[in-house]
């Protein structure tokens, strides 16, 4: 309910100087969180952590794939985490946000979803231009993770803004200083405009930006298109929501008047915020949106009622899918500690924290994503019976199984975190993208990955055994977890034998796809 409130308040207080045609709402529970960027870093681990929304076939991609092949792959996605499925199977992503505590530790800030505006803007002398839908294979970036300066005359720099959803409302800024001067009780919104002028030929470019351009002038959402990029495309605009009220910030008594938030790219200014867009639209439908009078902002309630836009009316969902309804169709072999469930002391990748005016450049010889958390805090569990790793499926309320045999292909679905519960008992949270707790509540008492918060049904005790093994006792019935022949895990034994033994294994991070 808290995240829904953030959404509602955000939509009420935000008055854009331009009128949206339609908005796409993406779930607060992201499709993926981690070092993945199929535009900038296809086939390899990306430089920093991103939060991804959109089509379920999103993955690392490969350098051998053409933009059209990646587009066709997205178009084949079974689902999306956003609100206009079937016709919009795009992928949207941006860097994650962390909070830096006084001792230097970093905590991943809970997200509250992503709103994507599809705007059709005029220029001073380019009224009602022949707007073009994104062609198949189109992708683009806006912003740079390495920027630490601000030029008020630059449309690209002005494309990045921040809104503190406070009461009363605070003015938007071009950096994160808004969190030093205001307490964002209803959340923080990170915003980025994308270029809206295209060269009309290329769906991509070497830096993923040169085939597009901002309009002439200092405004990212106004002005005429330059002669070099004469084709007017949709003005794409991201609003990324974060729930920051639990973190001390703003003036006293809420905070110390300093800025404590940091982007995953090592930026404490906010100037390095950026967005990535991988087009997955049905081109004919998006073109119809740009031409159909029913999609005008006056009819769609400033974009909030996309169902009133005839070309997409049959596809629009009442709201973004709940977390876990649509999950990534491609398992990504990454398990590094990005702060899902515990504090970290350095940002994943090679991202030393830099501030205004400092040089921020890609690291050479970036460290591998090795895991340094204590084994008792964050681990894989390997069954002694079949030597397979326990895994939560990417479907809510399904059975935990000992089913993964390839140690180099482990993902966040095979990473568990022990959180204190009561006395010697802990709750076991899975770092998969729905981050569910293990529960002894399944049919025939099978352990499932199915609870959003722990109770006695989700409490377990680790009992040390010989040779570094552990047995796991369920608080619900005081019986040990057993691995069955079909790989399911059931608390059904009062004694400990091979089937009741498990090994905690330190996650190694992953580095190749």
N, C-alpha and C positions, 0 to 999 in steps of 0.2 A: 504493500500500500504506500510505503514511503517513496518508492521510485515512481509510482504512478502519480503521486502528488507532485513530484519534481517535473514530470512531463506536463501536467495540467498547468502548473504555475508558469512554466517556461513558455508554453504556447500562448498564455494570456498576456504575459508582460512583454513579449518580443514584438516590436513594431519595426519591420524592415522598411527601408526607404524604397524598396521595390516590391511589387506584388507577385506572389508566387502563383504559378498555375496549379501544381499539385505537390504534395509532400509524400515522401515514402518514410514510414516509421519502422525502425529496426529494433529488435528486442534488446533489453538490457543485458540478458545473458548472451554473450557474443558467440559467434560461430567458432572463433579460435582466438586464443591469446598466446603469443609467443613470437619468436624471432623468425618470422616468415614474411616474405615480400616477393611475390611472383613477378612483379614488374622490374624492380631494381636488382633483385638477387635471385633470378630463376635457378632452381636446382641446387641451391646452397643455403646455409643458414644466413639470415639477414643480419644487418649491423645492430639492430636494436629491436625491442619488443613492440609489437603492434597489437591492436585490438581490431578484429575483423568481423564484419557483418555481411550478410548476403547469401549467395548461392552455395549450396552444400558441396559442389564439386570443386570449390576453391582449394588449391593446394600449392605446393612449391613450384609447379610447372617445371619445364626443362628448357635449356638453351636451344635444344633442337626443335622445339615447338614454335610454329609461326603464330603471330597474333590471331590469325583466323582459326587455327587449330585450338588455341586456348579459348577463344570465343565459343566455338562449337562445343567444347568440353563444358563450359559454364551453362550453355543453353540446354545441355542434357541433364542438368542437376535435378534430382528428385524433389528438392524443396529449397526454400530460402528462409532466412530469419527475418525478412522484411515483409512489408504489408501488401505488396502487389505481386503475388507469385504468378508463375507461368509466363508472364510477359516481361517482368523485370527480374532477370537472374544475374544481375550484376554483382560485383564484389566491391565493398567499400572498406577502407581501413585508414588508421591514423595511429600515431605513437601513444603508448599508455602513459598514464599519469601516476606519479608516486608522491608520497609525503616524506620529507626528510626530517626526522626527529633530531632534537638537540645533540644526541650522542652520535649522529651520523648515520644511524640505521634508516633503512628505506622501507616504506609500506605501500603496497599496491592499493590505490584508491578505488573503492567500488564504483562501477559504472552504472549509469541509468539509461542507457540506450542511445541511439543515434537517429536524428531526423535529417533526411536528405531532401532539400528543396530542388525542384525542377522549375526554373524561372525562365521566362521569355522576355528579354529586355530590348528596348529600342536604344538607338543612339540619337544624338541631337539632330543629325541630318540623315539618319538611317531609320526612318519610321516604318514600323511593320515590315521588317526585312523578311526575306524568304528563309526563315529559320530551318536548319537542317537537323535531323535526328542523327545521333551517333551512328556511324557505319559499323558493320561487323568487324571485330578485331581492334576497335578503337580503345585506347587507354591513355591516361595522362596523370600527371602529378601537379600539385600546387603547394608551394612552400619548400623550404630546405631545412633538413635537420641540423645543418651547420651554420645557419644564420644567427648572429648574435648582435646585429646592428639594426637600426630602423631609419629608413629614409621616408619622410612624410610625403614626398613627391612621387613615390613609387607605388603603382597600383598593386604590384605583387606583394610589397610589404604591407600595404593597407588591407590586403585580402585576409590577413590573420587578425582575429579579434577575440576578446574574452568578455564574458558577461557574468557578473556575480548576481545571482538571483536572491537578493536580499530584500528586506522590507524596512524602509522604502528602497526602491530600486536604485542601483548604482550605475553610473555611466559606463558604457563599454570602453575597454582599453585595448591597446595593441600589444600588451604584455601581461604577465601574471601579477603585476603590482596591484591589480584590483583586489587580490586576496590579502594584501598587507593592510589595505585601507578600509576594507569592508568585511563583515562576517556574512558569508554566503549561506544563510540558514536554509535556503531552498535549493542549494546546489550551485555548481559552477558549470558554465557552458563554454566549451572550446570551439571556435568557429573558423571556417575557411571557405572562401570563395575560390572557384576554379576559373581558369581562363574561358572566355566565351567567344573567342574568335579562332577560326581554323584555317589552315592553308588550303583546305579543300582537296588535298591529294593524299597525304600520309596519315596512316592511323597511329603511328608512333614515330619517335625520333630517338637519336642516340642517348640523349639525356631525359627523354620522355616528356620534354616540355617545349622544344623548339617548333614542333608542328602546330602548336597553339599559342595564343597571345592574349593578353588582357587588352581591353579597349584603350584608346588613346586617352591620356590624362592620368590623374592620380587616383581616380575611383575605380575599384575593381568591378563594380556593377553598373557602370555607365560609360558614356563616350562612344565614339564611332570605332568600328574595327579598322585597323591599319591596312594599307594596301597589300602588305605582305601576307596578311591573314584575312581575306575579305569575306569569308563565309561565317555567318552568325550561327552559333550552336547554342544549346541550352546552357544557361548560367547555373551550374551545379553549386550547391552551397550546403556544407555540413554543419550541423549543430551536434556536438558530442557532449553528453551530459555526464557529470560526475557528482556523487553524493559526498560532499566535503564537510558537512556540519559536524561530524564526529572528530574532526582534526582541529587542534587549536590554530586559529588564524584570525586576522583582523585586529582591530584595536582592543584594548582592555575593556571589559573583562574576558573577552573571547580569546584573545591572543596577545602577542607581544608587539604587534605592529610591523612584523617582518614577514618576508615572503618565504615560505617553506616548501612549496610544491616544485617538483622536478619532472621534466619529461623524460621518457625512456631513452632518448638520444643524448642524455647528459646535459640538458639545457634547463637552467633555473630561471630563465627570463621569459620563456614562452615564445620568443621570437622564432624558435626553430620548429614550432608546430607546423604540421603539413598533412596533406591528405592524398590518398591514392585512389584512383577509380579505374576499374576494369569493367568495360561495358559488357553487359549481358542482356540488353534489351532486344525484344522483337522490334526490328527497325521500323516496320510498317506501322505498328501500334504507336510507337513514340512519335513518328511523323504525324500520325493522325491527331495525337494529343496537341501538337503544336499548331494544328490547323482548325480543330473543331471548336466552334464558339462555346460549347458547353464546358470547355476546360478553362475558360477565362476565370481569372481570380475572383471576379464578382459573383460567379456562380458556384465556385468550389469553396467558398468561405475561406478565402485567402490560402487555399491549398489544403485546408484541414479536412475537407469533405471530398476526397478524390473520387469517391463513388458517384459523384454528380458529373464527372467527366465521362462522357459516353464511351469513348474508345477503351477505357479501362474499367468501366463500372462493374462488369461481370467478374472481375478478378480481385477487386479490392477487398481485403479482410477488414473486419470491424476494428481490429487493433493488431499490433505486431504480435507474432507468435510468442507464446510463453517460452521461457528457457527450457531447453531440452526437447521441444516439439520437433525442431529441425536441427540436426547435428551434422558435423562435417563428414562427408562421404569418403574422405581420404584420410587415413590414419597417418599422422606425421610423427616420425621417430625423433621427437625432442622430449627431453625430461629434465632439462636444466631448471634450476631454482630461480624463478622470476618473481617470487613473493606471493604466490597464490594464497598460501596459508600461514606464512611466517615471515618475520622481518629478514631482509637481506642487507648486506653491508656494501656491496658494489652492484652497479647495474649490469645486467646480462650483456655480453658482448664487450667491446672495448669502448666504453663511454664515460671517461672521466668528466665530472661535472664542471662545466664552464659557465661564465656569466657575461655580462655586457662587455662588448669590445674585445673579448678574448678569442683567440683563434680556435675554431673547432673544426678539425679535419679528420678524415677516416684514419684509423690506426693501421699501421702496417704490422703484420704478424699478430693479428688479434688473438687473444687467448681462446682456447677451446672452452666449450661450455661444460666444464667439469663441476661436479657437485661437491660442496663443502659443508653442507648441513650435517649435524650429528645423525648417525644411523638411527638413533632412537626417536628422532623427530620426523624424518621424511625418508621413505624407503619403498622398495618393491618387496613383495612377499612371494617366495618361491616354495611350492609344495614339495615336500620330501617324497610323497607317493609317486608323482608322475614327473617331477622336475620341471614343471611348468609354472609360469608366473600368473598370479591372480590378476584378473582384469574386470573392470566394469564396462559393460557394453555401452555404446553411445545412444542408448534408449533408456529413458527414465523408467524406474520400477521394473528392472529386469535382473536376472540372477547374476551374482558374482560367480565367476568360474575360474578354475586353474586351467587356462587354455592357451597361453602364449609361450611358445617354446624358443622363439628367436630372441636372444638377449640383446642383439643389436637393433631390433625393431621395436623396442619398447617405447610407449608414448605416455602422455599424462594420464591416460585411462588405467595405467598400471602403476601409478604413483599414489601412495597413501601417506597421510599425515596423522600422527597421534596427538590428539588434543586432550588435555586433562578433563576428566568428567567427575569422578567421585572416588576418593581414596586411591586405591591401586588401579582403578578402572579408567580407561580412556575411550574416547570416541574416535572412529577411524573415518577420516574424510578423504574422498577420492579427488584428485586434482584434475580429473576430466572436466570438460567444459561446463557441465552442470553442477559440479562440485558437491555431489551428494554424499551422505553419510551411509556407511554400511549398517544394515538392519537385519535382525533375525525375525523378520515379519513376513517372509515369503510363504508360498504354499509349501506344506510339509516342513515348515520351519527353515527353509533354505535362506541363506544370507543373500540379501539383495542390495543393490545400490539405489536406494529409494527414498531417503529422508533428507529434508532440508535442514532439520535441526535435531539434536540428539535427545533421547530419553533412555530409560533402562534397556529398551529393546536395541539401542544402538551403542551399548556400553560393553567393553571387552577388557580382559586382563591378560597381559603377556606374562607367561610363566616360563622362566628360564629352564632349559633342558641341556643335556650333554652336547658337546661339540658345537656350541654357539647357536644351537637351534632353539626355537621357542614353540610352546603350545599356547593356544589362544582360547581363553575361557569366556563364555557368554554370560553376562550378568542376568539375562532374562531367565535362563533355566539352569545355570551353574553347570553346564556341560561344555566340553571342549569342541572346537570346530574340527570337522573331519572333511578330508577330500574324498569324494566318491568317485567311482569308476567313470562316470560321465563328466567329471570335472566340476560338478556342483559342490558347494561348501555348505555343510549343515552342522549346527551345534547339537550333537547327538551321542557323544561318548563321555563316559565317566572316567575312562582311563586314557593314557597316552601311549600310542604306538606310532608306527610309521605314518599312517594316514592323518595323524594329528600333529605332525611336525611341520614347521615352516622355517625358512631362513629369511632374515631381513637383509636385503641387498641395497647398497648405496647406488642411487641413480647416477649414471655417467654422463648425462647431458645430451648426448646425440650430436652428430655433426654432419651426417650425409643422408641424402634422400635416395 
